[in-house]
Amino acid sequence: NAACRGQNPALWFPELKQGHQPDAFAEARKVCAVCPVDGDCLAHALKYERDSTGMWGGLTLDERRLLRRRQQRQRRAS
């Protein structure tokens, strides 16, 4: 049911192309925004794709790292 199914994988992995722009994930973000399984995709990435490049569940590697740090801080504060 993933919205990305059948799409060009390069949308989610623009860093494989040389000289990508800061908004290289713009098209992928649009697809992820309407995806019915983006939460599952993100959960999978956080659990199994810790250092995978590309966009997973609507977040880039840097954004997922930031989210993990926030989650860790919240767990410590609880």
N, C-alpha and C positions, 0 to 999 in steps of 0.2 A: 503493500500500500504506500510505499515511500514515493513522494513526489519527484524525487531525483531518478527514480527507476527509468531507464531508457534515455536519460539525458547524457550529454557529453561530460565525462568525468573531469575533464580539464577545468570545468567551472569550479569544482571543489578543491582542485589542486593547482592553482595558478602559479605557485612558486616553482613548479616544474618547468615553466617557461622562463626564459631569461628576461630581465627587465620589466617584471610586472609592476603595475601601478598600485598605489595605496588602496584604491577602490576595486582591486582585482576580484574581490569576492562579491561585488554588488549583485551580479546576476544570480549567484548561488544563494545569497541572502533572500532574494525574492522568492525563490523556489522553496527554501526552508520555511519561510514565513507562512506559507499555506499548506505545509506538509502535515498530514494527520499523525505521523509517527516521529516528529522531530524530538519529542521528549525521550522516546525510547532510543533514538539515535544518539542523543546527547549522553544519556545514561550509559550506553554501551561505550562510547568514546571515553568517558570519565573512568570507567572501570578497566577497559581492555586496550584502549588506544592512547595511553597516557602521553606519549611523545610523538604521536602521529601528526604529520603535517596535514594541511588541508582543513576544510571546514567539515565539522561533524555536528549535527543537531543545531545548526545555525550559528555556531561559534568557531572562531579560528583557534589555532593552538595557543596563542597568547591569551585569548579571552578565556579559554578553558583552564589555563593555568591560574589566571586571576580568580576564576570561579572556585577552583579547588582551594586556593588560599583562603578565600572568604569562608568557605564551608568548614575548613579546619579551624579557623578562628572562632566561628560560631560554636563548634563542638567543644572547644576548650573553654569557652565562656559559659557553657551550660552546666 
